[in-house]
């Protein structure tokens, strides 16, 4: 399925997205934030997935688990 990697390849190759992080993409476009609905299977991303405090907390937990 050639289009299966289209989003990943576009993101990796696009100079417009150099240095961009913390965003979710689907179908070669930034995924909309979906509030009040389950985004899985319907497209979009839940607000908590883009919360910087959640990202920092997850990173800290991962570091702690890796360090043993």
N, C-alpha and C positions, 0 to 999 in steps of 0.2 A: 504494500500500500504506500505509494510514493508520498502522498499528502500527509502521512502519519508523522513525519518529522518536519513538516513545513514550518510550524511555529518555532521549533527549536533552532532550525537552521536560520530562519529569518532573524531571530533574536541574536544569535551568535555572530551573524554577518553584518548586521545593520550598524553603521557608524552613528546613527541617530540615537542609539541606545547605549553607547559607550558610557560606562560608569553608572548606569541606571540599575537600581536594585530594589528589592522589597515590593515588587509588583507582580501580579499574576496575569498571564496572557493565555488566550485561547483563540484558535482560528486566526492567528497572525495579528491579533489586536489585543489591546489591554482589556482584561475581563472587567465587566461592570461590578460594582459592589451591590450585592443583593441583600436587602434588609427584610426580615419577616418571612422569608421563604427558605427552604432547604436548597442551597445552590448545587448540591451534588446531583449530577445528571441533567440539570436544567440550564447549566451555564452560569457563569458569574462566580463571585467569590464572597464569602461571608465577611462582615466588617472585622471580626476578631482576627482573621488571617492577615490583615494589613496593619494590625496594632503594634507600634514599635515597642511598647512595654512588654507585650506578650513575646515578641521576638527576642528581646533582651533576656527575659526570664528563661525562655527555652534554651538560649545559648548558654546561660550560666549553668543550667541543669545538665546540659550535654557535656560541658567542660568538666563538671564534677564527676559525672559518670565515667568519662574517659580516663580521668586521672586516677580513678579507683579509689 
